[in-house]
Structures are given as structure tokens and as C-alpha cells.
Amino acid sequence: MTAAVFNGLFAVLVYIPVAYLYRSLYPWMSEHNYGVMALILYLPLPFLFFSLPMRDALSAFSFLSFLALGVYALQERDVAMGLTIVPLWAMVFLLRPELGLVGLLGFGAAGSVDLIRVLDIELSIPSLAVVLGGLGALGFGLFAEVLYSFERANRELAYRAQGGAVYLDGMQYSSWFDFLLAAPGRVLYFVFTPFPLHVESVFHLLAFTAVPIVIVLFVGAIRSLYECEFDETVAVLLIVVFLAGSAGYGAINSNFGTGVRHRIIFEFILVIVAAPVIARWELLVREWLGVVPHHRDEHDEQQRETQELDSHVEARREYSNEARE
């Protein structure tokens, strides 16, 4: 009972680092985004698992707080804050070692991008490819040497391929090259399972109902990054965390019962990145419901948010057109 109460508390508090992260990624956005808040608090599977006496709520709150405080330290050049997040990283590592290492990779990439900007070097696709390629090799090395030896990886793969929610059962790795070869497919399974043919019970059906939400958030995140202005450093951090985490979990998970729990943090990252699109959805829903602000100031603020969102989308499109020319 006590664990469930604390889990509920962490489930509510998790919106605080999420709000800071989306405002850091999109500095022009309003501080109040009730659409993002509603999704963070009421996404079906996080809502379910955060109410159970498990470590999911604490690990999600700790990891997202680590990311938010790290972004603050990086943007404000606050060394003291950078030192204070070391114990927080240690707690994340104790709760979920894989998330601790993924967080380090993300900040390594973000720090590299920040250094490129400080040195006044043009942030181009080739320079990003060099940075991300090097960090990808480092991440694979950490996965292979720190988290899982080759034998342990196969044991974990066989152990997780049990129960009634199994996918890709019977698969074994014969070399580290197999990890790289299977990574894209296993990432897709991790992010988007269960598929319709996997549904065999009520829990499977509940998990399947969350898949369309993940797909919509994924598309919304891509559209937000394509059409809106954003902070490159924070964007690289979140993208690396999402890709590295999905690849790491996807390489081992073979059971979507476990996978949907591990996917919760990455669903929250999709919500963060898709914040501009979610803000537009919120405005459309308000108009459809005929919700009229009680005060003129609130109405003016809503109109200003709409105009600001449109202006940043238009600015992003003009920048893309100039880049093509």
C-alpha cells in the first residue's frame, strides 16, 4: 500500500521534468500545455503500471529529472548543478543500469553538439554523423562489455522469450554482428508491439490499444522537429536517448509484457518532442468543445500561442526551403 502511494506521487511529479524538457527543446512555447500534461498523467499503460508497487514510477521520475537537471547545467554552464546530478545518476544506475548508460551517451552527444556551436563550427549532417557514429560505437561497446557479455545476452534473450506475450521466440545471437543486423527490426518490435496477431488475452488487448497512441506520437514528434524551431543540443540529447534506449532494450526484450513497461520512458520522450503538435491538438479540441476562456487575458494568451506556433512553423519551413536551394 505504501509503495503504491509513493508510486502515485512520483507519477504526478514526473510532469515537472517533462515540462522543463519540452520548454528547453522549444523555448518559444508557453509554460502551460495541458495537452502534454494530460498525456503524461493519463497515457493508459503508464497510468496502470505507475499505480502498481513496482519501480517504474521511481525510475521514470529519476531518469527524466536527471535529463532535465543535466540540460539546465549544460545550458546555464552551471558546474555546481552538474556536480549535484552525479548522485542522481548513481540512483538511476542502481534502479536501471541501462538507463544510466543511455543517459551518459545522450549527454555525450549533446555536449559534442554544444561544443561545435561554441567553436562556431557549422552544425551539418556530416559533423553530426561523425559525432553520433562515434557515440554509437561507444554505446555498443558499453552494452557489450559493461551490461551484457555475449553469453549473458543470449541467456537473457532466452529467459525473456517465455510466457504468453512472446515475440521473435527461438532467436539466438551467434556473433556481435548479429546484434547490429537484427537491431532495426527488434527496435520496431520494441517500440510498436504488440501487433494485432499477438493479441490473445485481455492484457494483450490493453497493450494493443496503446500502440496507435505510440504511432501518433511518433509521427507527431517527427512533424514537430521538421516544421518547428528547436534547440539542437536538447534535440540531439533526446533523439540519442530514444534511439540508444530502444536499441538496447529491443536487443534483449522478447516479451511485450515486459517491453511495454520499459517503453514508458520513451513514450514520454515522444510526448516531449511532439509538444508543438500536441499544443495544436489542444487548441483544436478546445474549439471543438466550445470552451470559452473566462477572462479576456486568457483568451488573448490562447490567441497569442496559436499565432506564435504558426510563426515558428512558417519560419522552419522557410529555413528548409533555403537549405534546399
The 8 nearest C-alpha neighbors of each residue, nearest first, counted from 0:
[[1, 3, 2, 4, 52, 5, 51, 6],
 [2, 0, 4, 3, 5, 52, 6, 7],
 [1, 3, 52, 5, 4, 0, 6, 53],
 [2, 4, 52, 6, 0, 1, 5, 51],
 [5, 3, 1, 7, 6, 2, 0, 8],
 [4, 6, 8, 2, 7, 3, 9, 1],
 [7, 5, 3, 9, 8, 4, 56, 49],
 [6, 8, 10, 4, 5, 9, 50, 3],
 [9, 7, 5, 11, 6, 10, 12, 4],
 [8, 10, 12, 6, 11, 7, 56, 13],
 [9, 11, 7, 8, 13, 56, 12, 6],
 [12, 10, 8, 9, 13, 14, 7, 40],
 [13, 11, 9, 14, 10, 15, 8, 60],
 [12, 14, 60, 15, 10, 11, 9, 16],
 [13, 15, 17, 12, 16, 18, 11, 39],
 [14, 16, 18, 17, 13, 12, 19, 64],
 [17, 15, 19, 64, 18, 67, 14, 63],
 [16, 18, 14, 20, 15, 19, 21, 271],
 [19, 17, 15, 21, 16, 20, 14, 22],
 [20, 18, 16, 22, 17, 21, 23, 67],
 [21, 19, 23, 17, 22, 18, 67, 24],
 [20, 22, 24, 271, 23, 18, 19, 25],
 [23, 21, 26, 25, 19, 24, 20, 28],
 [22, 24, 20, 26, 21, 25, 19, 233],
 [23, 25, 21, 230, 22, 233, 229, 26],
 [24, 26, 229, 22, 27, 23, 28, 21],
 [27, 25, 22, 23, 28, 24, 229, 230],
 [26, 28, 25, 29, 22, 307, 311, 308],
 [29, 27, 26, 25, 22, 30, 304, 275],
 [28, 30, 31, 27, 32, 304, 22, 26],
 [29, 31, 32, 28, 22, 18, 19, 21],
 [32, 30, 29, 33, 28, 18, 36, 35],
 [33, 31, 34, 35, 278, 36, 30, 29],
 [32, 34, 36, 35, 37, 31, 281, 278],
 [33, 35, 37, 36, 32, 281, 277, 278],
 [36, 34, 38, 33, 37, 32, 39, 274],
 [35, 37, 33, 39, 34, 38, 40, 32],
 [38, 36, 34, 40, 35, 39, 41, 33],
 [39, 37, 42, 35, 41, 40, 36, 34],
 [40, 38, 36, 37, 41, 42, 35, 14],
 [39, 41, 37, 38, 36, 42, 11, 46],
 [42, 40, 38, 46, 37, 39, 43, 45],
 [41, 43, 38, 45, 46, 44, 39, 40],
 [44, 42, 46, 45, 41, 47, 209, 205],
 [43, 45, 47, 46, 42, 48, 209, 206],
 [46, 44, 48, 47, 49, 42, 43, 263],
 [45, 47, 43, 44, 49, 41, 48, 42],
 [48, 46, 44, 45, 50, 49, 43, 51],
 [47, 49, 45, 51, 50, 46, 44, 55],
 [50, 48, 56, 46, 51, 47, 45, 6],
 [49, 51, 48, 47, 3, 7, 6, 46],
 [50, 52, 48, 49, 53, 3, 47, 6],
 [53, 51, 3, 2, 50, 6, 54, 0],
 [54, 52, 51, 55, 56, 49, 48, 2],
 [53, 55, 57, 56, 58, 52, 94, 6],
 [54, 56, 58, 57, 53, 59, 49, 48],
 [57, 55, 49, 59, 6, 58, 10, 54],
 [58, 56, 60, 54, 59, 55, 61, 9],
 [57, 59, 61, 55, 60, 56, 62, 54],
 [60, 58, 56, 62, 57, 61, 264, 55],
 [59, 61, 13, 57, 63, 58, 62, 64],
 [62, 60, 58, 64, 59, 63, 57, 65],
 [61, 63, 65, 59, 64, 60, 58, 91],
 [62, 64, 66, 65, 60, 61, 16, 59],
 [65, 63, 67, 61, 16, 66, 62, 60],
 [64, 66, 62, 63, 68, 67, 69, 61],
 [65, 67, 63, 69, 64, 68, 70, 62],
 [68, 66, 64, 70, 69, 16, 65, 20],
 [69, 67, 71, 65, 70, 66, 64, 72],
 [68, 70, 66, 72, 71, 67, 65, 73],
 [71, 69, 73, 67, 68, 72, 74, 66],
 [72, 70, 68, 74, 69, 73, 75, 67],
 [71, 73, 77, 69, 75, 81, 76, 70],
 [74, 72, 70, 76, 71, 75, 69, 77],
 [73, 75, 71, 76, 72, 70, 77, 69],
 [74, 76, 77, 72, 73, 71, 70, 78],
 [77, 75, 73, 72, 74, 78, 71, 81],
 [78, 76, 72, 75, 80, 79, 81, 73],
 [77, 79, 81, 80, 76, 82, 72, 73],
 [80, 78, 82, 81, 77, 83, 72, 84],
 [79, 81, 83, 82, 78, 77, 72, 84],
 [80, 82, 78, 79, 72, 83, 84, 77],
 [83, 81, 79, 80, 84, 85, 78, 86],
 [82, 84, 80, 85, 81, 79, 86, 87],
 [83, 85, 87, 82, 86, 81, 88, 80],
 [84, 86, 88, 87, 83, 82, 89, 81],
 [87, 85, 89, 88, 84, 90, 83, 82],
 [88, 86, 84, 90, 89, 85, 91, 65],
 [87, 89, 91, 85, 90, 86, 84, 92],
 [90, 88, 86, 92, 87, 91, 93, 85],
 [91, 89, 93, 87, 92, 88, 94, 86],
 [92, 90, 88, 94, 89, 93, 99, 95],
 [91, 93, 96, 99, 89, 95, 90, 94],
 [94, 92, 90, 91, 95, 96, 89, 99],
 [93, 95, 91, 92, 90, 58, 96, 54],
 [94, 96, 92, 97, 98, 93, 91, 99],
 [97, 95, 92, 99, 98, 93, 94, 100],
 [96, 98, 100, 99, 95, 101, 146, 92],
 [99, 97, 101, 100, 96, 95, 102, 92],
 [98, 100, 92, 96, 102, 97, 101, 91],
 [99, 101, 103, 97, 102, 98, 104, 96],
 [102, 100, 98, 104, 103, 99, 240, 244],
 [101, 103, 105, 99, 100, 104, 98, 106],
 [102, 104, 100, 106, 105, 101, 107, 99],
 [105, 103, 107, 101, 102, 106, 108, 100],
 [106, 104, 236, 102, 108, 240, 239, 107],
 [105, 107, 109, 103, 108, 104, 110, 236],
 [106, 108, 104, 110, 105, 109, 103, 111],
 [107, 109, 111, 105, 106, 110, 104, 236],
 [110, 108, 106, 232, 236, 112, 111, 107],
 [111, 109, 113, 107, 108, 112, 106, 114],
 [110, 112, 114, 108, 113, 109, 107, 115],
 [113, 111, 115, 109, 114, 110, 232, 108],
 [112, 114, 110, 116, 111, 115, 232, 109],
 [113, 115, 117, 111, 116, 112, 110, 118],
 [116, 114, 112, 118, 120, 113, 117, 111],
 [115, 117, 119, 113, 114, 118, 120, 112],
 [118, 116, 114, 119, 115, 113, 120, 112],
 [117, 119, 115, 116, 120, 114, 113, 121],
 [120, 118, 116, 117, 115, 121, 114, 122],
 [121, 119, 115, 118, 116, 122, 117, 114],
 [120, 122, 123, 119, 116, 115, 126, 118],
 [121, 123, 120, 126, 115, 124, 116, 127],
 [124, 122, 126, 125, 121, 127, 128, 120],
 [123, 125, 127, 126, 128, 122, 129, 121],
 [126, 124, 128, 127, 123, 129, 122, 130],
 [127, 125, 129, 123, 128, 124, 130, 122],
 [126, 128, 124, 130, 129, 125, 131, 123],
 [129, 127, 125, 131, 126, 130, 132, 124],
 [130, 128, 132, 126, 127, 131, 133, 125],
 [131, 129, 127, 133, 128, 132, 134, 126],
 [130, 132, 134, 128, 133, 129, 135, 127],
 [133, 131, 135, 129, 134, 130, 128, 136],
 [134, 132, 136, 130, 135, 131, 129, 137],
 [133, 135, 137, 131, 136, 132, 138, 130],
 [136, 134, 132, 138, 137, 133, 131, 139],
 [135, 137, 139, 133, 134, 138, 140, 132],
 [138, 136, 134, 140, 135, 139, 141, 133],
 [139, 137, 135, 141, 140, 136, 134, 142],
 [138, 140, 142, 136, 141, 137, 143, 135],
 [139, 141, 137, 143, 138, 142, 144, 136],
 [142, 140, 138, 145, 144, 139, 143, 137],
 [141, 143, 139, 146, 140, 145, 144, 147],
 [142, 144, 140, 147, 141, 148, 139, 145],
 [143, 145, 141, 142, 140, 148, 147, 146],
 [146, 144, 141, 142, 147, 143, 148, 140],
 [147, 145, 142, 144, 143, 141, 148, 97],
 [148, 146, 143, 152, 151, 142, 145, 144],
 [147, 149, 151, 150, 143, 144, 152, 146],
 [150, 148, 152, 151, 147, 153, 143, 175],
 [149, 151, 153, 152, 148, 154, 147, 155],
 [150, 152, 154, 148, 153, 149, 147, 155],
 [153, 151, 155, 149, 147, 150, 154, 148],
 [152, 154, 156, 150, 151, 155, 171, 157],
 [155, 153, 151, 157, 156, 152, 158, 150],
 [156, 154, 158, 152, 153, 157, 159, 151],
 [155, 157, 153, 251, 159, 154, 158, 152],
 [156, 158, 160, 154, 155, 159, 153, 169],
 [159, 157, 155, 156, 160, 154, 161, 153],
 [158, 160, 156, 161, 253, 157, 254, 155],
 [161, 159, 253, 157, 168, 165, 158, 254],
 [162, 160, 159, 165, 158, 163, 254, 157],
 [161, 163, 164, 165, 160, 254, 159, 256],
 [162, 164, 165, 161, 199, 254, 256, 200],
 [165, 163, 254, 255, 162, 256, 166, 197],
 [166, 164, 254, 160, 253, 163, 161, 162],
 [165, 167, 253, 168, 254, 164, 160, 255],
 [168, 166, 170, 253, 169, 165, 160, 254],
 [169, 167, 166, 160, 170, 165, 253, 157],
 [170, 168, 171, 167, 157, 160, 156, 166],
 [169, 171, 168, 167, 172, 156, 157, 160],
 [172, 170, 153, 173, 169, 156, 157, 168],
 [171, 173, 174, 177, 153, 178, 170, 175],
 [172, 174, 171, 177, 175, 176, 149, 153],
 [175, 173, 176, 177, 172, 178, 149, 171],
 [174, 176, 177, 178, 179, 173, 172, 149],
 [175, 177, 174, 179, 178, 180, 173, 172],
 [178, 176, 180, 175, 174, 179, 172, 181],
 [179, 177, 175, 176, 181, 180, 182, 250],
 [178, 180, 182, 176, 177, 181, 175, 183],
 [179, 181, 177, 178, 182, 176, 183, 184],
 [180, 182, 178, 179, 184, 183, 177, 185],
 [181, 183, 179, 185, 184, 180, 178, 186],
 [184, 182, 186, 185, 181, 187, 180, 246],
 [185, 183, 187, 186, 182, 181, 188, 180],
 [184, 186, 188, 249, 182, 187, 183, 189],
 [187, 185, 249, 189, 183, 188, 246, 184],
 [188, 186, 184, 190, 185, 189, 191, 183],
 [187, 189, 185, 192, 186, 191, 190, 184],
 [190, 188, 186, 249, 187, 191, 192, 185],
 [189, 191, 187, 188, 186, 192, 262, 245],
 [190, 192, 188, 187, 189, 210, 193, 213],
 [193, 191, 194, 188, 189, 190, 255, 210],
 [192, 194, 207, 197, 255, 191, 195, 206],
 [193, 195, 192, 197, 196, 207, 198, 191],
 [196, 194, 197, 198, 193, 207, 204, 192],
 [195, 197, 198, 194, 193, 199, 207, 203],
 [198, 196, 195, 194, 193, 199, 203, 164],
 [199, 197, 203, 196, 204, 195, 200, 193],
 [198, 200, 203, 197, 201, 204, 196, 163],
 [201, 199, 203, 202, 198, 204, 205, 163],
 [200, 202, 204, 203, 205, 199, 198, 206],
 [203, 201, 205, 204, 200, 206, 199, 198],
 [202, 204, 198, 206, 200, 201, 205, 207],
 [203, 205, 207, 201, 202, 206, 198, 208],
 [206, 204, 202, 208, 207, 203, 201, 209],
 [205, 207, 203, 204, 208, 209, 202, 193],
 [206, 208, 204, 210, 209, 205, 193, 203],
 [207, 209, 205, 206, 210, 204, 211, 212],
 [210, 208, 212, 207, 206, 211, 213, 43],
 [209, 211, 213, 207, 212, 208, 191, 214],
 [212, 210, 214, 213, 209, 215, 208, 207],
 [211, 213, 215, 209, 210, 214, 216, 208],
 [212, 214, 210, 216, 211, 215, 217, 209],
 [213, 215, 211, 217, 212, 216, 210, 218],
 [216, 214, 212, 218, 217, 213, 219, 211],
 [217, 215, 219, 213, 214, 218, 269, 220],
 [216, 218, 214, 220, 219, 215, 213, 269],
 [219, 217, 215, 221, 220, 216, 222, 214],
 [220, 218, 216, 273, 222, 217, 221, 276],
 [219, 221, 273, 272, 223, 217, 218, 222],
 [222, 220, 218, 224, 223, 219, 225, 217],
 [221, 223, 225, 219, 220, 224, 226, 218],
 [224, 222, 220, 226, 225, 221, 227, 273],
 [223, 225, 221, 222, 227, 226, 220, 229],
 [226, 224, 222, 223, 227, 221, 315, 316],
 [225, 227, 312, 315, 223, 224, 222, 316],
 [228, 226, 312, 315, 223, 311, 224, 225],
 [227, 229, 315, 311, 25, 226, 312, 230],
 [230, 228, 25, 24, 231, 227, 224, 234],
 [229, 231, 24, 232, 233, 234, 25, 23],
 [232, 230, 234, 233, 235, 229, 112, 24],
 [233, 231, 109, 235, 234, 230, 112, 113],
 [232, 234, 236, 24, 235, 231, 230, 237],
 [235, 233, 231, 237, 236, 232, 238, 230],
 [234, 236, 238, 232, 233, 237, 109, 239],
 [237, 235, 105, 233, 109, 239, 234, 238],
 [236, 238, 240, 234, 239, 235, 241, 233],
 [239, 237, 241, 235, 240, 236, 234, 242],
 [240, 238, 242, 105, 236, 241, 237, 243],
 [239, 241, 237, 105, 243, 238, 242, 244],
 [242, 240, 238, 244, 239, 243, 265, 245],
 [241, 243, 245, 239, 244, 240, 246, 238],
 [244, 242, 246, 240, 245, 241, 239, 247],
 [243, 245, 247, 241, 246, 242, 240, 248],
 [244, 246, 242, 248, 247, 243, 249, 186],
 [247, 245, 249, 243, 186, 244, 248, 250],
 [248, 246, 244, 250, 249, 245, 243, 251],
 [247, 249, 245, 250, 251, 246, 252, 244],
 [248, 250, 186, 246, 185, 189, 252, 251],
 [249, 251, 247, 248, 246, 252, 185, 182],
 [252, 250, 156, 249, 248, 253, 155, 152],
 [253, 251, 249, 254, 248, 250, 159, 258],
 [254, 252, 160, 166, 159, 165, 167, 251],
 [253, 255, 165, 164, 256, 257, 252, 160],
 [254, 256, 258, 257, 259, 164, 193, 192],
 [255, 257, 254, 258, 164, 259, 260, 203],
 [258, 256, 255, 260, 259, 254, 261, 252],
 [257, 259, 255, 261, 260, 256, 262, 254],
 [258, 260, 262, 261, 257, 255, 256, 263],
 [261, 259, 258, 262, 257, 263, 256, 55],
 [260, 262, 258, 259, 263, 257, 264, 248],
 [263, 261, 259, 265, 260, 264, 258, 266],
 [264, 262, 266, 265, 261, 260, 45, 267],
 [265, 263, 267, 266, 262, 59, 268, 261],
 [264, 266, 268, 267, 262, 263, 241, 269],
 [265, 267, 269, 263, 268, 264, 262, 270],
 [268, 266, 270, 264, 265, 269, 271, 263],
 [269, 267, 265, 271, 270, 266, 272, 264],
 [268, 270, 266, 272, 267, 271, 216, 220],
 [269, 271, 267, 273, 268, 272, 274, 216],
 [272, 270, 268, 21, 274, 269, 273, 267],
 [271, 273, 220, 269, 274, 270, 268, 21],
 [272, 274, 220, 219, 270, 271, 276, 223],
 [273, 275, 277, 271, 276, 272, 270, 278],
 [276, 274, 278, 277, 273, 223, 279, 308],
 [275, 277, 279, 278, 274, 273, 219, 223],
 [276, 278, 280, 274, 279, 275, 34, 281],
 [279, 277, 275, 281, 276, 280, 274, 34],
 [278, 280, 276, 282, 281, 277, 283, 275],
 [281, 279, 277, 283, 278, 282, 284, 276],
 [280, 282, 278, 284, 279, 283, 34, 277],
 [281, 283, 285, 279, 280, 284, 286, 278],
 [284, 282, 280, 286, 285, 281, 287, 279],
 [285, 283, 287, 281, 286, 282, 288, 280],
 [286, 284, 282, 288, 290, 283, 287, 289],
 [285, 287, 289, 283, 284, 288, 282, 290],
 [288, 286, 284, 289, 285, 283, 290, 282],
 [289, 287, 285, 290, 286, 284, 283, 291],
 [290, 288, 286, 287, 285, 291, 284, 292],
 [289, 291, 285, 288, 286, 292, 287, 284],
 [290, 292, 289, 293, 298, 285, 286, 294],
 [293, 291, 298, 294, 297, 290, 295, 296],
 [294, 292, 291, 295, 297, 298, 296, 290],
 [295, 293, 296, 297, 292, 298, 291, 299],
 [294, 296, 298, 297, 299, 293, 292, 300],
 [297, 295, 299, 294, 298, 300, 292, 301],
 [296, 298, 300, 294, 299, 295, 292, 301],
 [299, 297, 295, 301, 300, 296, 292, 302],
 [300, 298, 296, 302, 297, 301, 303, 295],
 [299, 301, 297, 303, 298, 302, 296, 304],
 [300, 302, 298, 304, 303, 299, 297, 305],
 [303, 301, 299, 305, 304, 300, 298, 306],
 [302, 304, 300, 306, 301, 305, 307, 299],
 [305, 303, 307, 301, 302, 306, 308, 300],
 [304, 306, 302, 308, 303, 307, 309, 301],
 [305, 307, 309, 303, 308, 304, 310, 302],
 [308, 306, 310, 304, 309, 305, 303, 311],
 [307, 309, 305, 311, 310, 306, 304, 312],
 [310, 308, 306, 312, 307, 311, 313, 305],
 [311, 309, 307, 313, 312, 308, 314, 306],
 [310, 312, 314, 308, 313, 227, 309, 228],
 [311, 313, 227, 226, 309, 315, 310, 314],
 [312, 314, 310, 316, 311, 315, 309, 317],
 [315, 313, 311, 317, 316, 312, 310, 318],
 [314, 316, 318, 312, 227, 226, 313, 317],
 [315, 317, 319, 313, 318, 314, 226, 320],
 [318, 316, 320, 314, 319, 315, 321, 313],
 [317, 319, 315, 321, 316, 320, 322, 314],
 [320, 318, 316, 322, 317, 321, 315, 323],
 [321, 319, 317, 323, 322, 318, 316, 324],
 [320, 322, 324, 318, 323, 319, 317, 316],
 [321, 323, 319, 320, 324, 318, 317, 316],
 [324, 322, 320, 321, 319, 318, 317, 316],
 [323, 321, 322, 320, 319, 318, 317, 316]]
